[in-house]
């Protein structure tokens, strides 16, 4: 039978896992929300440019 208290005392986190965790947190990752905000911003800018071009043609 396992003695959980004894096993917990033996536990030591892996150095490799700590290094991997640090490298993952150090990266600047873009999530889906950031991608969507960028797409909406680009679409809005393109729409404003198209509206401005159409207004200049009408004049």
CHARMM-style PDB file with segment names, atoms N, HN, CA, C and O in Angstrom:
ATOM      1  N   UNK     1       0.845  -1.175   0.000  1.00  0.00      PROA
ATOM      2  CA  UNK     1       0.000   0.000   0.000  1.00  0.00      PROA
ATOM      3  C   UNK     1       0.893   1.243   0.000  1.00  0.00      PROA
ATOM      4  O   UNK     1       1.940   1.268   0.647  1.00  0.00      PROA
ATOM      5  N   UNK     2       0.468   2.262  -0.728  1.00  0.00      PROA
ATOM      6  HN  UNK     2      -0.382   2.242  -1.254  1.00  0.00      PROA
ATOM      7  CA  UNK     2       1.242   3.489  -0.824  1.00  0.00      PROA
ATOM      8  C   UNK     2       1.038   4.374   0.397  1.00  0.00      PROA
ATOM      9  O   UNK     2      -0.076   4.534   0.897  1.00  0.00      PROA
ATOM     10  N   UNK     3       2.122   4.933   0.851  1.00  0.00      PROA
ATOM     11  HN  UNK     3       3.026   4.804   0.444  1.00  0.00      PROA
ATOM     12  CA  UNK     3       2.068   5.920   1.921  1.00  0.00      PROA
ATOM     13  C   UNK     3       2.252   7.280   1.249  1.00  0.00      PROA
ATOM     14  O   UNK     3       3.367   7.658   0.890  1.00  0.00      PROA
ATOM     15  N   UNK     4       1.158   8.003   1.083  1.00  0.00      PROA
ATOM     16  HN  UNK     4       0.252   7.695   1.375  1.00  0.00      PROA
ATOM     17  CA  UNK     4       1.203   9.250   0.332  1.00  0.00      PROA
ATOM     18  C   UNK     4       2.095  10.297   0.984  1.00  0.00      PROA
ATOM     19  O   UNK     4       2.776  11.042   0.279  1.00  0.00      PROA
ATOM     20  N   UNK     5       2.108  10.369   2.274  1.00  0.00      PROA
ATOM     21  HN  UNK     5       1.555   9.764   2.846  1.00  0.00      PROA
ATOM     22  CA  UNK     5       2.963  11.347   2.962  1.00  0.00      PROA
ATOM     23  C   UNK     5       4.432  11.072   2.671  1.00  0.00      PROA
ATOM     24  O   UNK     5       5.208  11.996   2.425  1.00  0.00      PROA
ATOM     25  N   UNK     6       4.801   9.820   2.698  1.00  0.00      PROA
ATOM     26  HN  UNK     6       4.171   9.069   2.897  1.00  0.00      PROA
ATOM     27  CA  UNK     6       6.182   9.436   2.406  1.00  0.00      PROA
ATOM     28  C   UNK     6       6.537   9.741   0.944  1.00  0.00      PROA
ATOM     29  O   UNK     6       7.631  10.226   0.656  1.00  0.00      PROA
ATOM     30  N   UNK     7       5.625   9.459   0.044  1.00  0.00      PROA
ATOM     31  HN  UNK     7       4.736   9.064   0.278  1.00  0.00      PROA
ATOM     32  CA  UNK     7       5.859   9.719  -1.366  1.00  0.00      PROA
ATOM     33  C   UNK     7       5.961  11.222  -1.646  1.00  0.00      PROA
ATOM     34  O   UNK     7       6.767  11.641  -2.478  1.00  0.00      PROA
ATOM     35  N   UNK     8       5.163  12.024  -0.970  1.00  0.00      PROA
ATOM     36  HN  UNK     8       4.509  11.684  -0.294  1.00  0.00      PROA
ATOM     37  CA  UNK     8       5.233  13.475  -1.142  1.00  0.00      PROA
ATOM     38  C   UNK     8       6.575  14.030  -0.660  1.00  0.00      PROA
ATOM     39  O   UNK     8       7.096  14.982  -1.241  1.00  0.00      PROA
ATOM     40  N   UNK     9       7.127  13.447   0.380  1.00  0.00      PROA
ATOM     41  HN  UNK     9       6.704  12.674   0.852  1.00  0.00      PROA
ATOM     42  CA  UNK     9       8.429  13.894   0.876  1.00  0.00      PROA
ATOM     43  C   UNK     9       9.539  13.574  -0.119  1.00  0.00      PROA
ATOM     44  O   UNK     9      10.543  14.285  -0.169  1.00  0.00      PROA
ATOM     45  N   UNK    10       9.378  12.525  -0.907  1.00  0.00      PROA
ATOM     46  HN  UNK    10       8.563  11.947  -0.867  1.00  0.00      PROA
ATOM     47  CA  UNK    10      10.370  12.136  -1.899  1.00  0.00      PROA
ATOM     48  C   UNK    10      10.269  12.979  -3.184  1.00  0.00      PROA
ATOM     49  O   UNK    10      11.204  13.023  -3.984  1.00  0.00      PROA
ATOM     50  N   UNK    11       9.143  13.630  -3.359  1.00  0.00      PROA
ATOM     51  HN  UNK    11       8.384  13.594  -2.709  1.00  0.00      PROA
ATOM     52  CA  UNK    11       8.891  14.341  -4.606  1.00  0.00      PROA
ATOM     53  C   UNK    11       9.791  15.555  -4.757  1.00  0.00      PROA
ATOM     54  O   UNK    11       9.934  16.359  -3.836  1.00  0.00      PROA
ATOM     55  N   UNK    12      10.399  15.675  -5.940  1.00  0.00      PROA
ATOM     56  HN  UNK    12      10.283  15.022  -6.688  1.00  0.00      PROA
ATOM     57  CA  UNK    12      11.188  16.844  -6.319  1.00  0.00      PROA
ATOM     58  C   UNK    12      10.811  17.185  -7.754  1.00  0.00      PROA
ATOM     59  O   UNK    12      10.886  16.320  -8.627  1.00  0.00      PROA
ATOM     60  N   UNK    13      10.408  18.417  -8.015  1.00  0.00      PROA
ATOM     61  HN  UNK    13      10.346  19.119  -7.306  1.00  0.00      PROA
ATOM     62  CA  UNK    13      10.020  18.784  -9.382  1.00  0.00      PROA
ATOM     63  C   UNK    13      11.203  18.625 -10.338  1.00  0.00      PROA
ATOM     64  O   UNK    13      12.355  18.838  -9.961  1.00  0.00      PROA
ATOM     65  N   UNK    14      10.905  18.256 -11.548  1.00  0.00      PROA
ATOM     66  HN  UNK    14       9.969  18.083 -11.854  1.00  0.00      PROA
ATOM     67  CA  UNK    14      11.925  18.079 -12.573  1.00  0.00      PROA
ATOM     68  C   UNK    14      12.471  19.431 -12.997  1.00  0.00      PROA
ATOM     69  O   UNK    14      11.710  20.370 -13.231  1.00  0.00      PROA
ATOM     70  N   UNK    15      13.783  19.529 -13.094  1.00  0.00      PROA
ATOM     71  HN  UNK    15      14.401  18.767 -12.904  1.00  0.00      PROA
ATOM     72  CA  UNK    15      14.425  20.772 -13.522  1.00  0.00      PROA
ATOM     73  C   UNK    15      14.023  21.080 -14.962  1.00  0.00      PROA
ATOM     74  O   UNK    15      13.802  22.238 -15.316  1.00  0.00      PROA
ATOM     75  N   UNK    16      13.929  20.049 -15.782  1.00  0.00      PROA
ATOM     76  HN  UNK    16      14.108  19.108 -15.494  1.00  0.00      PROA
ATOM     77  CA  UNK    16      13.557  20.253 -17.179  1.00  0.00      PROA
ATOM     78  C   UNK    16      12.172  20.877 -17.292  1.00  0.00      PROA
ATOM     79  O   UNK    16      11.959  21.763 -18.120  1.00  0.00      PROA
ATOM     80  N   UNK    17      11.241  20.432 -16.480  1.00  0.00      PROA
ATOM     81  HN  UNK    17      11.414  19.713 -15.807  1.00  0.00      PROA
ATOM     82  CA  UNK    17       9.892  20.995 -16.525  1.00  0.00      PROA
ATOM     83  C   UNK    17       9.890  22.452 -16.087  1.00  0.00      PROA
ATOM     84  O   UNK    17       9.179  23.274 -16.666  1.00  0.00      PROA
ATOM     85  N   UNK    18      10.671  22.772 -15.080  1.00  0.00      PROA
ATOM     86  HN  UNK    18      11.248  22.104 -14.610  1.00  0.00      PROA
ATOM     87  CA  UNK    18      10.761  24.169 -14.643  1.00  0.00      PROA
ATOM     88  C   UNK    18      11.327  25.049 -15.751  1.00  0.00      PROA
ATOM     89  O   UNK    18      10.855  26.166 -15.961  1.00  0.00      PROA
ATOM     90  N   UNK    19      12.337  24.550 -16.460  1.00  0.00      PROA
ATOM     91  HN  UNK    19      12.721  23.642 -16.289  1.00  0.00      PROA
ATOM     92  CA  UNK    19      12.923  25.328 -17.554  1.00  0.00      PROA
ATOM     93  C   UNK    19      11.927  25.497 -18.688  1.00  0.00      PROA
ATOM     94  O   UNK    19      11.834  26.578 -19.271  1.00  0.00      PROA
ATOM     95  N   UNK    20      11.182  24.450 -19.011  1.00  0.00      PROA
ATOM     96  HN  UNK    20      11.257  23.572 -18.539  1.00  0.00      PROA
ATOM     97  CA  UNK    20      10.179  24.538 -20.062  1.00  0.00      PROA
ATOM     98  C   UNK    20       9.091  25.543 -19.680  1.00  0.00      PROA
ATOM     99  O   UNK    20       8.651  26.341 -20.509  1.00  0.00      PROA
ATOM    100  N   UNK    21       8.669  25.496 -18.434  1.00  0.00      PROA
ATOM    101  HN  UNK    21       9.026  24.848 -17.761  1.00  0.00      PROA
ATOM    102  CA  UNK    21       7.633  26.417 -17.969  1.00  0.00      PROA
ATOM    103  C   UNK    21       8.105  27.861 -18.089  1.00  0.00      PROA
ATOM    104  O   UNK    21       7.347  28.727 -18.525  1.00  0.00      PROA
ATOM    105  N   UNK    22       9.338  28.122 -17.709  1.00  0.00      PROA
ATOM    106  HN  UNK    22       9.953  27.418 -17.354  1.00  0.00      PROA
ATOM    107  CA  UNK    22       9.877  29.474 -17.801  1.00  0.00      PROA
ATOM    108  C   UNK    22       9.942  29.950 -19.248  1.00  0.00      PROA
ATOM    109  O   UNK    22       9.632  31.105 -19.539  1.00  0.00      PROA
ATOM    110  N   UNK    23      10.342  29.070 -20.149  1.00  0.00      PROA
ATOM    111  HN  UNK    23      10.595  28.131 -19.913  1.00  0.00      PROA
ATOM    112  CA  UNK    23      10.441  29.477 -21.551  1.00  0.00      PROA
ATOM    113  C   UNK    23       9.056  29.721 -22.148  1.00  0.00      PROA
ATOM    114  O   UNK    23       8.894  30.607 -22.987  1.00  0.00      PROA
ATOM    115  N   UNK    24       8.062  28.947 -21.725  1.00  0.00      PROA
ATOM    116  HN  UNK    24       8.194  28.227 -21.044  1.00  0.00      PROA
ATOM    117  CA  UNK    24       6.708  29.161 -22.229  1.00  0.00      PROA
ATOM    118  C   UNK    24       6.134  30.478 -21.746  1.00  0.00      PROA
ATOM    119  O   UNK    24       5.503  31.200 -22.518  1.00  0.00      PROA
ATOM    120  N   UNK    25       6.345  30.798 -20.487  1.00  0.00      PROA
ATOM    121  HN  UNK    25       6.858  30.212 -19.860  1.00  0.00      PROA
ATOM    122  CA  UNK    25       5.813  32.053 -19.961  1.00  0.00      PROA
ATOM    123  C   UNK    25       6.561  33.254 -20.509  1.00  0.00      PROA
ATOM    124  O   UNK    25       6.007  34.353 -20.544  1.00  0.00      PROA
ATOM    125  N   UNK    26       7.808  33.078 -20.940  1.00  0.00      PROA
ATOM    126  HN  UNK    26       8.258  32.186 -20.912  1.00  0.00      PROA
ATOM    127  CA  UNK    26       8.597  34.182 -21.459  1.00  0.00      PROA
ATOM    128  C   UNK    26       8.174  34.560 -22.880  1.00  0.00      PROA
ATOM    129  O   UNK    26       8.449  35.672 -23.331  1.00  0.00      PROA
ATOM    130  N   UNK    27       7.509  33.645 -23.583  1.00  0.00      PROA
ATOM    131  HN  UNK    27       7.286  32.742 -23.216  1.00  0.00      PROA
ATOM    132  CA  UNK    27       7.092  33.919 -24.954  1.00  0.00      PROA
ATOM    133  C   UNK    27       5.854  34.806 -24.964  1.00  0.00      PROA
ATOM    134  O   UNK    27       4.951  34.665 -24.140  1.00  0.00      PROA
ATOM    135  N   UNK    28       5.846  35.713 -25.915  1.00  0.00      PROA
ATOM    136  HN  UNK    28       6.580  35.828 -26.585  1.00  0.00      PROA
ATOM    137  CA  UNK    28       4.677  36.569 -26.095  1.00  0.00      PROA
ATOM    138  C   UNK    28       3.775  35.895 -27.122  1.00  0.00      PROA
ATOM    139  O   UNK    28       4.004  35.996 -28.328  1.00  0.00      PROA
ATOM    140  N   UNK    29       2.761  35.216 -26.635  1.00  0.00      PROA
ATOM    141  HN  UNK    29       2.576  35.135 -25.656  1.00  0.00      PROA
ATOM    142  CA  UNK    29       1.895  34.474 -27.542  1.00  0.00      PROA
ATOM    143  C   UNK    29       0.637  35.276 -27.842  1.00  0.00      PROA
ATOM    144  O   UNK    29       0.169  36.063 -27.020  1.00  0.00      PROA
ATOM    145  N   UNK    30       0.107  35.061 -29.026  1.00  0.00      PROA
ATOM    146  HN  UNK    30       0.487  34.421 -29.694  1.00  0.00      PROA
ATOM    147  CA  UNK    30      -1.114  35.714 -29.447  1.00  0.00      PROA
ATOM    148  C   UNK    30      -2.249  34.716 -29.333  1.00  0.00      PROA
ATOM    149  O   UNK    30      -2.176  33.619 -29.888  1.00  0.00      PROA
ATOM    150  N   UNK    31      -3.280  35.087 -28.626  1.00  0.00      PROA
ATOM    151  HN  UNK    31      -3.339  35.977 -28.176  1.00  0.00      PROA
ATOM    152  CA  UNK    31      -4.422  34.177 -28.525  1.00  0.00      PROA
ATOM    153  C   UNK    31      -5.478  34.573 -29.559  1.00  0.00      PROA
ATOM    154  O   UNK    31      -5.324  35.561 -30.278  1.00  0.00      PROA
ATOM    155  N   UNK    32      -6.529  33.799 -29.615  1.00  0.00      PROA
ATOM    156  HN  UNK    32      -6.654  32.997 -29.031  1.00  0.00      PROA
ATOM    157  CA  UNK    32      -7.559  33.995 -30.628  1.00  0.00      PROA
ATOM    158  C   UNK    32      -8.218  35.366 -30.507  1.00  0.00      PROA
ATOM    159  O   UNK    32      -8.564  35.977 -31.518  1.00  0.00      PROA
ATOM    160  N   UNK    33      -8.390  35.846 -29.302  1.00  0.00      PROA
ATOM    161  HN  UNK    33      -8.109  35.349 -28.480  1.00  0.00      PROA
ATOM    162  CA  UNK    33      -9.007  37.164 -29.108  1.00  0.00      PROA
ATOM    163  C   UNK    33      -8.143  38.256 -29.741  1.00  0.00      PROA
ATOM    164  O   UNK    33      -8.675  39.179 -30.358  1.00  0.00      PROA
ATOM    165  N   UNK    34      -6.813  38.162 -29.596  1.00  0.00      PROA
ATOM    166  HN  UNK    34      -6.382  37.412 -29.095  1.00  0.00      PROA
ATOM    167  CA  UNK    34      -5.918  39.145 -30.205  1.00  0.00      PROA
ATOM    168  C   UNK    34      -6.017  39.109 -31.727  1.00  0.00      PROA
ATOM    169  O   UNK    34      -6.001  40.152 -32.381  1.00  0.00      PROA
ATOM    170  N   UNK    35      -6.119  37.897 -32.291  1.00  0.00      PROA
ATOM    171  HN  UNK    35      -6.131  37.050 -31.760  1.00  0.00      PROA
ATOM    172  CA  UNK    35      -6.236  37.748 -33.738  1.00  0.00      PROA
ATOM    173  C   UNK    35      -7.533  38.392 -34.226  1.00  0.00      PROA
ATOM    174  O   UNK    35      -7.531  39.116 -35.221  1.00  0.00      PROA
ATOM    175  N   UNK    36      -8.634  38.130 -33.531  1.00  0.00      PROA
ATOM    176  HN  UNK    36      -8.635  37.542 -32.723  1.00  0.00      PROA
ATOM    177  CA  UNK    36      -9.922  38.688 -33.938  1.00  0.00      PROA
ATOM    178  C   UNK    36      -9.931  40.212 -33.839  1.00  0.00      PROA
ATOM    179  O   UNK    36     -10.465  40.882 -34.724  1.00  0.00      PROA
ATOM    180  N   UNK    37      -9.362  40.755 -32.804  1.00  0.00      PROA
ATOM    181  HN  UNK    37      -8.928  40.212 -32.086  1.00  0.00      PROA
ATOM    182  CA  UNK    37      -9.297  42.216 -32.654  1.00  0.00      PROA
ATOM    183  C   UNK    37      -8.509  42.815 -33.811  1.00  0.00      PROA
ATOM    184  O   UNK    37      -8.897  43.849 -34.356  1.00  0.00      PROA
ATOM    185  N   UNK    38      -7.404  42.175 -34.191  1.00  0.00      PROA
ATOM    186  HN  UNK    38      -7.089  41.336 -33.749  1.00  0.00      PROA
ATOM    187  CA  UNK    38      -6.610  42.664 -35.311  1.00  0.00      PROA
ATOM    188  C   UNK    38      -7.371  42.608 -36.623  1.00  0.00      PROA
ATOM    189  O   UNK    38      -7.295  43.539 -37.425  1.00  0.00      PROA
ATOM    190  N   UNK    39      -8.106  41.523 -36.853  1.00  0.00      PROA
ATOM    191  HN  UNK    39      -8.168  40.767 -36.202  1.00  0.00      PROA
ATOM    192  CA  UNK    39      -8.896  41.409 -38.083  1.00  0.00      PROA
ATOM    193  C   UNK    39      -9.988  42.470 -38.151  1.00  0.00      PROA
ATOM    194  O   UNK    39     -10.212  43.068 -39.203  1.00  0.00      PROA
ATOM    195  N   UNK    40     -10.659  42.702 -37.046  1.00  0.00      PROA
ATOM    196  HN  UNK    40     -10.478  42.216 -36.191  1.00  0.00      PROA
ATOM    197  CA  UNK    40     -11.716  43.720 -37.003  1.00  0.00      PROA
ATOM    198  C   UNK    40     -11.129  45.107 -37.239  1.00  0.00      PROA
ATOM    199  O   UNK    40     -11.708  45.915 -37.965  1.00  0.00      PROA
ATOM    200  N   UNK    41      -9.980  45.381 -36.626  1.00  0.00      PROA
ATOM    201  HN  UNK    41      -9.509  44.724 -36.037  1.00  0.00      PROA
ATOM    202  CA  UNK    41      -9.327  46.681 -36.813  1.00  0.00      PROA
ATOM    203  C   UNK    41      -8.950  46.878 -38.281  1.00  0.00      PROA
ATOM    204  O   UNK    41      -9.179  47.948 -38.845  1.00  0.00      PROA
ATOM    205  N   UNK    42      -8.373  45.846 -38.898  1.00  0.00      PROA
ATOM    206  HN  UNK    42      -8.187  44.977 -38.441  1.00  0.00      PROA
ATOM    207  CA  UNK    42      -7.992  45.943 -40.314  1.00  0.00      PROA
ATOM    208  C   UNK    42      -9.214  46.146 -41.202  1.00  0.00      PROA
ATOM    209  O   UNK    42      -9.173  46.948 -42.135  1.00  0.00      PROA
ATOM    210  N   UNK    43     -10.299  45.430 -40.924  1.00  0.00      PROA
ATOM    211  HN  UNK    43     -10.332  44.778 -40.166  1.00  0.00      PROA
ATOM    212  CA  UNK    43     -11.512  45.563 -41.729  1.00  0.00      PROA
ATOM    213  C   UNK    43     -12.101  46.966 -41.580  1.00  0.00      PROA
ATOM    214  O   UNK    43     -12.591  47.545 -42.550  1.00  0.00      PROA
ATOM    215  N   UNK    44     -12.053  47.501 -40.378  1.00  0.00      PROA
ATOM    216  HN  UNK    44     -11.655  47.031 -39.590  1.00  0.00      PROA
ATOM    217  CA  UNK    44     -12.579  48.846 -40.142  1.00  0.00      PROA
ATOM    218  C   UNK    44     -11.745  49.881 -40.904  1.00  0.00      PROA
ATOM    219  O   UNK    44     -12.304  50.800 -41.501  1.00  0.00      PROA
ATOM    220  N   UNK    45     -10.431  49.744 -40.890  1.00  0.00      PROA
ATOM    221  HN  UNK    45      -9.977  48.998 -40.404  1.00  0.00      PROA
ATOM    222  CA  UNK    45      -9.553  50.680 -41.604  1.00  0.00      PROA
ATOM    223  C   UNK    45      -9.810  50.597 -43.105  1.00  0.00      PROA
ATOM    224  O   UNK    45      -9.899  51.623 -43.779  1.00  0.00      PROA
ATOM    225  N   UNK    46      -9.931  49.365 -43.633  1.00  0.00      PROA
ATOM    226  HN  UNK    46      -9.859  48.532 -43.085  1.00  0.00      PROA
ATOM    227  CA  UNK    46     -10.203  49.200 -45.063  1.00  0.00      PROA
ATOM    228  C   UNK    46     -11.556  49.811 -45.435  1.00  0.00      PROA
ATOM    229  O   UNK    46     -11.697  50.418 -46.496  1.00  0.00      PROA
ATOM    230  N   UNK    47     -12.549  49.648 -44.555  1.00  0.00      PROA
ATOM    231  HN  UNK    47     -12.435  49.155 -43.692  1.00  0.00      PROA
ATOM    232  CA  UNK    47     -13.863  50.231 -44.812  1.00  0.00      PROA
ATOM    233  C   UNK    47     -13.820  51.742 -44.821  1.00  0.00      PROA
ATOM    234  O   UNK    47     -14.474  52.369 -45.654  1.00  0.00      PROA
ATOM    235  N   UNK    48     -13.072  52.343 -43.920  1.00  0.00      PROA
ATOM    236  HN  UNK    48     -12.541  51.834 -43.243  1.00  0.00      PROA
ATOM    237  CA  UNK    48     -12.935  53.795 -43.875  1.00  0.00      PROA
ATOM    238  C   UNK    48     -12.207  54.303 -45.109  1.00  0.00      PROA
ATOM    239  O   UNK    48     -12.569  55.344 -45.657  1.00  0.00      PROA
ATOM    240  N   UNK    49     -11.180  53.575 -45.554  1.00  0.00      PROA
ATOM    241  HN  UNK    49     -10.886  52.729 -45.108  1.00  0.00      PROA
ATOM    242  CA  UNK    49     -10.454  53.977 -46.756  1.00  0.00      PROA
ATOM    243  C   UNK    49     -11.343  53.881 -47.992  1.00  0.00      PROA
ATOM    244  O   UNK    49     -11.296  54.752 -48.862  1.00  0.00      PROA
ATOM    245  N   UNK    50     -12.152  52.827 -48.072  1.00  0.00      PROA
ATOM    246  HN  UNK    50     -12.190  52.120 -47.366  1.00  0.00      PROA
ATOM    247  CA  UNK    50     -13.053  52.655 -49.207  1.00  0.00      PROA
ATOM    248  C   UNK    50     -14.101  53.759 -49.215  1.00  0.00      PROA
ATOM    249  O   UNK    50     -14.448  54.275 -50.278  1.00  0.00      PROA
ATOM    250  N   UNK    51     -14.609  54.128 -48.040  1.00  0.00      PROA
ATOM    251  HN  UNK    51     -14.327  53.710 -47.177  1.00  0.00      PROA
ATOM    252  CA  UNK    51     -15.612  55.197 -47.942  1.00  0.00      PROA
ATOM    253  C   UNK    51     -15.007  56.528 -48.359  1.00  0.00      PROA
ATOM    254  O   UNK    51     -15.658  57.323 -49.036  1.00  0.00      PROA
ATOM    255  N   UNK    52     -13.769  56.772 -47.960  1.00  0.00      PROA
ATOM    256  HN  UNK    52     -13.240  56.126 -47.411  1.00  0.00      PROA
ATOM    257  CA  UNK    52     -13.091  58.026 -48.307  1.00  0.00      PROA
ATOM    258  C   UNK    52     -12.834  58.081 -49.820  1.00  0.00      PROA
ATOM    259  O   UNK    52     -12.972  59.135 -50.442  1.00  0.00      PROA
ATOM    260  N   UNK    53     -12.464  56.948 -50.394  1.00  0.00      PROA
ATOM    261  HN  UNK    53     -12.352  56.092 -49.889  1.00  0.00      PROA
ATOM    262  CA  UNK    53     -12.225  56.911 -51.837  1.00  0.00      PROA
ATOM    263  C   UNK    53     -13.531  57.143 -52.609  1.00  0.00      PROA
ATOM    264  O   UNK    53     -13.545  57.849 -53.617  1.00  0.00      PROA
ATOM    265  N   UNK    54     -14.617  56.549 -52.131  1.00  0.00      PROA
ATOM    266  HN  UNK    54     -14.606  55.976 -51.312  1.00  0.00      PROA
ATOM    267  CA  UNK    54     -15.908  56.729 -52.785  1.00  0.00      PROA
ATOM    268  C   UNK    54     -16.372  58.171 -52.676  1.00  0.00      PROA
ATOM    269  O   UNK    54     -16.954  58.706 -53.620  1.00  0.00      PROA
ATOM    270  N   UNK    55     -16.126  58.805 -51.543  1.00  0.00      PROA
ATOM    271  HN  UNK    55     -15.654  58.371 -50.776  1.00  0.00      PROA
ATOM    272  CA  UNK    55     -16.527  60.202 -51.356  1.00  0.00      PROA
ATOM    273  C   UNK    55     -15.735  61.123 -52.267  1.00  0.00      PROA
ATOM    274  O   UNK    55     -16.272  62.109 -52.771  1.00  0.00      PROA
ATOM    275  N   UNK    56     -14.457  60.811 -52.484  1.00  0.00      PROA
ATOM    276  HN  UNK    56     -14.021  60.010 -52.074  1.00  0.00      PROA
ATOM    277  CA  UNK    56     -13.650  61.675 -53.351  1.00  0.00      PROA
ATOM    278  C   UNK    56     -14.039  61.513 -54.818  1.00  0.00      PROA
ATOM    279  O   UNK    56     -13.893  62.453 -55.599  1.00  0.00      PROA
ATOM    280  N   UNK    57     -14.528  60.345 -55.202  1.00  0.00      PROA
ATOM    281  HN  UNK    57     -14.647  59.581 -54.568  1.00  0.00      PROA
ATOM    282  CA  UNK    57     -14.977  60.106 -56.581  1.00  0.00      PROA
ATOM    283  C   UNK    57     -16.274  60.853 -56.848  1.00  0.00      PROA
ATOM    284  O   UNK    57     -16.480  61.346 -57.957  1.00  0.00      PROA
ATOM    285  N   UNK    58     -17.150  60.947 -55.856  1.00  0.00      PROA
ATOM    286  HN  UNK    58     -16.982  60.546 -54.955  1.00  0.00      PROA
ATOM    287  CA  UNK    58     -18.436  61.615 -56.015  1.00  0.00      PROA
ATOM    288  C   UNK    58     -18.276  63.124 -56.151  1.00  0.00      PROA
ATOM    289  O   UNK    58     -19.141  63.782 -56.730  1.00  0.00      PROA
ATOM    290  N   UNK    59     -17.203  63.677 -55.635  1.00  0.00      PROA
ATOM    291  HN  UNK    59     -16.501  63.143 -55.164  1.00  0.00      PROA
ATOM    292  CA  UNK    59     -17.024  65.135 -55.684  1.00  0.00      PROA
ATOM    293  C   UNK    59     -16.590  65.619 -56.984  1.00  0.00      PROA
ATOM    294  OT1 UNK    59     -16.402  66.823 -57.163  1.00  0.00      PROA
TER     295      UNK     59
END
